[in-house]
Amino acid sequence: MIGSASLKFVGLLLAVSLVAGCTIEVEGDGDADVQGSVERLLEESAGAWNRGELAGFMDDYLESPNTTYIGSAGLLSGYESIRARYAPLFEPGAARDSLRFEDVRVRRLAAVEAIATAKWILHRGDTITGSGPFTLVLRHTSGGWKIIHDHSSSDPAPPPPAE
C-alpha cells in the first residue's frame, strides 16, 4: 500500500513532468511575417481611400455582424454599420484628405489573430489635417488578414496660434 506522502510525491513528479513537457509561445515568433502582411494591408487601404474606393477600403474589414469599430461616435457593431459610417466620405464631391499610416507595430496573439497599433494621418500636401492612434485586432482568414475590431482615436486639436 502506498502512503499519503508517497502519493503526494508521485503527484508532484507528475505535475513537474507535465509542465516540463509544455511549450510556451514566445512573443515575437512569426511577428515579422504578420508585420509585413499588415503593413501591406494598410498601404492598400490608404491607396483605396486616396482613390475614393469605398469597396477597396472596406475590404480590410471582416464582413461579419461581429466586426466592431470604436471612434468618436462610439461603438459600431457589424460590417454594414462600419461601411455606413464611412460611405458619406466616398460620395462624389465629398472632401476627403489623403491618408497614410505611420509607426505600424504588429504582434501575433495566436496562430490566426494579431494586434496592430499605429497612427493614421490625414493630410493635404504638407499640411496635416487630422491624426490619431489606433488599435486593430485582426484575424487570418482564407482571404488574408482581416480587421475584426478597430479602435481609432483622434489627437487633440492643436492650440490656436498666439496673437
N, C-alpha and C positions, 0 to 999 in steps of 0.2 A: 504494500500500500504506500502511496506517495503522500508525504506530509504536506501541510499548508505552506511551509517555507519553500519546499521543492516546487510546488505548483506556482508560487509567485515567481521563483527564479526562472522556470520554464516560460511563463508568460512574459517576463521581461526580455528573455532571449528572443522569443518570437516577435515581440514588438520591435526590438532593435533590428532584427533581420528584415522585417517588412520595411522599416524606414530606410535602412541602408540600401535596399533594392529599388527605391523610388528615385526618379529623376525629377528635377525641378527645372522648368524652362527659365533660362536666364534672360532678363530683359535685354533686348538688342539682337537676339537671334532672329535672322530674317528681316530685320528692320530696314536694311539697305534696299532690298527688293521692293518692299512696300513703299518706302520713301520715294523711290523713282516713279512707281506707278501712280501714287497720289499726286506727286508734282505734275506729271503729265495730265492727269485728270483735271487739275486746277488750271493748267495752261490752256487746255481745250475749253474749259468752262469760261475762262476770261475771253478767249477768242470768240466763242459763241455770243457772249454778252456784247462784246465790242462790234460784232457784225449784226447785232439785233436779232439773233436767232433764239427765240424762247425755247423751242424744242431741243436745240442743242445744249442750251444752258441747263434745262431741266433733266436732261439725260443722265446727269450725275447723281440724281436722287433716285432711290429705290421707289418704284411705282407701287406703293403699298399704303393702305389706310393707317398703318402703324408708323410711317415715317413722320418725324416731328421737326419743327422749326421753332426756335425761340428768338425773338427780336424785340424791337421797340414796341410792337403792338401786342406782345405777349406770346402765348403758346398757340401754335397752329398744329393741328393733327391731321395727317393724311396728305398724300401727294397732291391731290386736287386742290386742297386748301393752300398749299405752298405755291402751286402753279398760279392760282388766282391772286395771290399776294404780289407775284412778280409780273403778271400779264400786263397791267397798265404801263409798265416801264418799257414794254416792247411794242406798244401800239404805234402805228405810223405817225410820225411827227412828234413822238414823245422825246423829251430831253433826257438823255442818258449819257453820263460821262463815261470815259474809258475806265476799265477795271484791270487791276493787276493784283497779284498776291506776293507777299514777302515773308521771309522768316518761317518758311514751312518746316515743321518738325512732325515726324510721324513715328509712332510706336505701335508695334503689334501687341494686341491684347490677348489674342487667342489665334488659333490656326486660321480662322476666317474673319476675324474682327481686328480693327485698328482704330487708333485715335490720332487725329491730326490737330495741331494748333498752328495758327498763322495770323497774318494781318491782311485785311482787304484794304485796298486803296482805290478810290475813285479820283480821277484827275482829268483836267483839261490842259493839255500841253504840260507845262512845268508846274501848274498850279494844282495843288491837292484840294479837292472839294469835299472829301469825306474819307474817313478811315476808321478802322477799329479792329480789335482782336476777334477771333472766332475759334470755336472748337467743333470739330466734326467727329462723329462716330461713324465708321464705315464698315461695311460687310462685303466680303468677297463672294460674288455670285458667278453664275455661268457667263454673265455679261461683263465681268470685271468688277472692280471696286465700286460700290455704290454708297451714297450717303444715306444713313438711316436716322441720323439726328444732327441738326445744325443749330448751334447756339452762337449767334452773332451779336456783337455789341458795337456801339459807336464810341469813338474817342470823344472826350469833352470838346466843345467848341472853343477855339482859341479866344482869348480875351480881345476886346476891340482895341484898335491901336490907340496909344496915348495921344492926347491932344497937345 
